[in-house]
């Protein structure tokens, strides 16, 4: 494990809330969450991309974040994650460059290849090509953001006419991260110059292996192994561990049930799709996690409990090497008052512990 690092804290934004709310009201509450998180002193707001269902219906994160940037200029902005195969890479690079130009704060752009067949089918894309499309899109995006004139010959996209990206970036540049689900993918992302963006849904020894493999792969290439290492963590805080766990058992199963529906688990698409075979078993487990009786281990892996328990859990993850925590109180079905109460308790009762350690250091 790595020595403990002084962390920073962001929060998740989502079009979530009680069942039956209109999309207009969901987005109104999302913007209220952004303003509240900024007021509480979080450093960054992060948005998830999904389409066509009740599972985080936020189809254009960069457009949404441009609005948040204007309303809350103190916040850094992030995505977790945007699915590169769904985008024309030149337009994606332009949009990122424009958002970075309009905000004075760093951007944190998490990217991935996506795992929902529903979305791939709607966009008329072959999911078996996802890995190759992801690599090619990322090559074009980072080449374009370098700011020099270029052409590109790819399997899916070619840039035959020499172009130069506008707007040109001057000063702050976006941070990019790759969604990582296994130690093997950590090595792949290291080769693509993408630090890992992780989720607290694996045992600590797996997260530790992800970090170690990424760092080792970087060192083998004589590249820096220092970076911002974000991790998404579910957060419920109570006066006691039992109180927090009971609240989590109300809302976390709803989060998994929305995944069951969004990923169409009952159809078992994934066993026959190249590059996604392992997701057949993973998504089948989501059905079990929709039962409150089966989420004890998931609760233990996240920041759920008393202030002391949550503080200890953040310290444990920090020792593995994570240094930016994306705290999630906003999942489908969680009411606004529950989101804000947990955001406030974490900001007032947990964050100061790490800020005091930083001042002492």
VENCORFEN-V522381 format. One record per residue. N is the residue number from 1. PHI is phi in whole degrees, 0 to 359 (999 if undefined). NEAR is the number of other ideal C-beta (glycine too) atoms within 8 Angstrom. D_CENTER is the distance of its C-alpha to the mean C-alpha in Angstrom with 1 decimal. Layout:
# VENCORFEN-V522381
n:phi:near:d_center
N:PHI:NEAR:D_CENTER
N:PHI:NEAR:D_CENTER
This chain:
# VENCORFEN-V522381
n:phi:near:d_center
1:999:5:22.6
2:280:8:22.0
3:293:4:23.7
4:293:7:21.8
5:246:9:20.1
6:292:9:20.1
7:270:11:16.5
8:244:9:15.0
9:228:13:13.1
10:247:17:10.7
11:218:16:10.1
12:271:15:8.3
13:255:14:10.4
14:208:12:11.5
15:279:10:14.8
16:238:13:15.8
17:127:11:19.0
18:294:6:22.3
19:300:4:23.4
20:95:3:25.7
21:291:9:24.2
22:287:5:24.5
23:298:8:21.7
24:300:6:23.4
25:290:9:23.3
26:299:13:19.6
27:288:9:18.8
28:298:8:21.3
29:292:12:19.8
30:301:14:16.3
31:292:11:18.2
32:295:9:20.0
33:299:15:16.9
34:298:14:16.0
35:296:10:19.6
36:291:10:19.8
37:298:13:16.8
38:296:11:18.4
39:298:6:21.7
40:283:10:20.6
41:100:6:19.6
42:293:14:15.9
43:271:9:15.0
44:210:14:11.9
45:245:18:10.4
46:241:16:6.9
47:236:15:7.2
48:264:12:6.3
49:259:13:9.1
50:208:13:11.8
51:227:9:15.6
52:71:7:18.9
53:206:10:18.2
54:278:7:17.6
55:269:10:14.1
56:52:10:12.0
57:285:12:14.6
58:232:13:13.0
59:283:6:14.4
60:224:7:14.4
61:303:11:11.5
62:292:11:13.7
63:295:7:16.7
64:299:12:15.2
65:292:13:14.0
66:295:12:17.5
67:290:9:19.0
68:299:14:16.9
69:300:14:18.0
70:288:7:21.6
71:281:9:21.5
72:227:10:19.8
73:295:9:20.6
74:283:5:20.0
75:274:15:16.2
76:286:11:13.9
77:233:16:11.3
78:216:15:7.8
79:233:16:5.8
80:213:13:2.5
81:228:12:4.9
82:260:13:8.6
83:263:12:11.2
84:298:15:13.9
85:298:13:16.8
86:275:8:17.0
87:241:10:17.8
88:290:6:20.9
89:297:14:19.7
90:292:12:22.3
91:295:8:21.2
92:298:13:17.5
93:298:13:18.8
94:299:11:21.1
95:296:9:18.6
96:296:14:16.3
97:297:14:19.6
98:292:10:20.9
99:297:14:18.0
100:296:12:18.2
101:290:8:22.0
102:278:8:21.8
103:252:11:19.8
104:268:4:21.2
105:255:11:18.0
106:297:7:15.6
107:260:14:12.7
108:235:17:9.4
109:255:12:8.7
110:280:16:6.1
111:230:15:8.4
112:201:12:9.7
113:259:12:12.8
114:83:10:12.1
115:225:7:13.8
116:252:9:15.6
117:295:12:19.3
118:308:12:19.9
119:288:13:17.8
120:300:13:19.4
121:296:7:22.8
122:296:8:22.5
123:272:7:21.8
124:56:4:24.6
125:240:10:22.8
126:280:5:23.8
127:295:9:20.9
128:292:8:22.9
129:266:10:22.5
130:302:14:18.6
131:296:8:18.5
132:292:9:21.3
133:296:13:20.0
134:300:13:16.7
135:301:9:18.8
136:294:13:21.2
137:299:15:18.9
138:295:13:17.2
139:300:10:20.8
140:291:15:21.9
141:298:13:19.1
142:289:10:19.5
143:294:9:23.3
144:297:13:23.3
145:288:13:21.5
146:295:7:24.1
147:91:7:26.4
148:264:5:29.4
149:300:5:31.2
150:204:11:30.3
151:236:8:30.9
152:206:10:29.0
153:242:6:30.3
154:236:9:27.8
155:284:4:28.0
156:250:8:26.1
157:225:11:26.3
158:234:6:29.1
159:243:12:29.7
160:279:5:33.5
161:270:5:34.3
162:297:7:33.5
163:228:10:31.0
164:226:9:29.4
165:294:12:26.2
166:232:6:26.6
167:287:7:25.7
168:285:8:26.2
169:273:11:23.9
170:222:3:25.9
171:102:4:24.6
172:298:8:20.9
173:238:7:18.8
174:295:10:15.1
175:265:10:12.9
176:247:11:11.2
177:221:15:9.0
178:251:15:9.3
179:295:11:7.5
180:233:12:10.1
181:244:4:11.8
182:204:8:15.2
183:302:9:17.4
184:295:7:18.9
185:290:10:15.8
186:298:16:15.4
187:294:11:18.8
188:297:9:18.0
189:294:13:15.1
190:299:15:17.5
191:293:8:20.1
192:268:9:17.9
193:65:7:17.3
194:240:11:13.5
195:298:12:12.4
196:287:13:10.2
197:247:13:6.5
198:248:13:7.4
199:232:6:7.6
200:280:13:10.9
201:230:5:12.7
202:234:9:15.0
203:303:6:18.1
204:300:9:18.2
205:294:6:20.5
206:287:10:18.0
207:299:15:15.3
208:297:11:18.3
209:293:10:19.3
210:302:15:16.0
211:296:15:16.4
212:294:8:20.1
213:292:13:20.0
214:296:16:17.7
215:297:11:20.1
216:297:8:23.1
217:295:12:22.3
218:293:11:21.9
219:295:9:25.2
220:298:6:27.0
221:264:8:26.4
222:58:4:27.5
223:246:8:24.3
224:296:5:22.6
225:252:8:20.4
226:261:3:19.3
227:191:6:15.9
228:279:9:13.1
229:240:12:11.2
230:277:16:8.0
231:217:14:7.5
232:272:13:6.2
233:228:14:9.8
234:289:14:11.8
235:224:13:14.7
236:225:14:18.2
237:239:15:21.2
238:231:13:24.8
239:294:4:28.2
240:227:7:28.3
241:302:9:26.1
242:296:7:27.7
243:298:9:27.1
244:294:16:23.3
245:295:13:23.2
246:294:9:25.3
247:293:11:23.1
248:300:14:20.0
249:292:11:22.2
250:283:9:22.7
251:259:13:19.2
252:295:15:17.1
253:301:13:19.4
254:295:12:18.9
255:300:11:15.2
256:290:12:16.3
257:295:9:19.1
258:297:14:17.1
259:293:12:15.3
260:305:13:18.9
261:288:10:20.0
262:295:12:17.2
263:271:12:17.5
264:49:9:21.2
265:303:11:21.6
266:296:5:25.4
267:273:6:25.9
268:48:8:24.6
269:298:9:23.8
270:281:11:22.1
271:296:7:25.0
272:249:5:26.7
273:256:11:23.9
274:305:5:24.0
275:87:8:21.0
276:235:13:19.6
277:303:10:22.5
278:292:6:20.6
279:286:9:18.4
280:302:11:21.6
281:286:7:22.0
282:300:8:18.4
283:290:12:18.3
284:300:10:21.8
285:292:8:20.7
286:297:13:18.6
287:298:8:22.1
288:298:8:23.1
289:288:12:20.1
290:284:9:21.2
291:263:8:24.2
292:304:8:24.0
293:287:4:26.4
294:250:7:24.0
295:251:14:20.9
296:301:6:22.6
297:293:6:20.9
298:298:11:17.4
299:301:12:18.5
300:296:7:19.8
301:280:10:16.6
302:249:12:14.8
303:263:15:16.2
304:230:15:18.7
305:152:13:22.3
306:292:11:24.7
307:303:9:23.9
308:296:7:25.4
309:294:11:23.3
310:295:16:20.0
311:299:10:21.1
312:297:8:22.2
313:293:13:19.0
314:298:14:17.1
315:298:9:20.0
316:297:9:19.7
317:290:14:16.1
318:296:13:17.2
319:294:10:20.2
320:291:12:18.2
321:132:12:16.8
322:288:15:13.5
323:231:10:14.1
324:223:15:11.2
325:254:13:10.2
326:264:15:7.6
327:278:14:10.2
328:248:11:9.9
329:246:15:13.3
330:247:12:12.6
331:238:14:12.8
332:307:11:15.5
333:95:11:18.9
334:275:12:18.3
335:293:7:21.0
336:300:9:20.6
337:294:6:23.0
338:290:11:21.1
339:302:13:17.8
340:292:10:19.8
341:297:8:21.8
342:288:12:19.1
343:301:16:17.4
344:292:9:20.9
345:296:11:21.9
346:295:16:19.0
347:294:12:19.7
348:272:8:23.4
349:245:9:23.9
350:249:14:21.2
351:305:11:20.0
352:301:8:23.7
353:300:8:24.3
354:281:13:22.0
355:293:8:23.3
356:294:8:26.8
357:297:9:26.2
358:294:8:25.0
359:296:6:28.2
360:296:5:30.3
361:295:5:29.0
